[in-house]
Amino acid sequence: MRIAPFYYDPPTAATPPATRPPRAPYHDNSDCPEGQRVRASGHWRPYEPTRVADTRVRCPVCLALDKLSS
C-alpha cells in the first residue's frame, strides 16, 4: 500500500558526523518493516525534494513489496 514518502532523519546533535548514515533512501510502502522502524523512531521527514541535490533512492524493500503485489 502506497503512503506519503518519507525518510530517516537522524538527530544531528546526538549523532556524530562520522557515524551518520549516508543519504537514507525514502520509504513509501506501509508494509515495509524498515519504513515502519523509521516511523516508530520518530526521526523521519517527509520526502519532498525541491532540488536535484535533495533526491534519494527508493527503499529496495518498498520496491520489492510493490513488485509482489502487482
Secondary structure, 3 states (H helix, E strand, C coil): CEEEEEEECCCCCCCCHHHCCCCCCEEEECCCHHHHHHHHHCCEEECCCCCHHHCCCECHHHHHHHHHHC
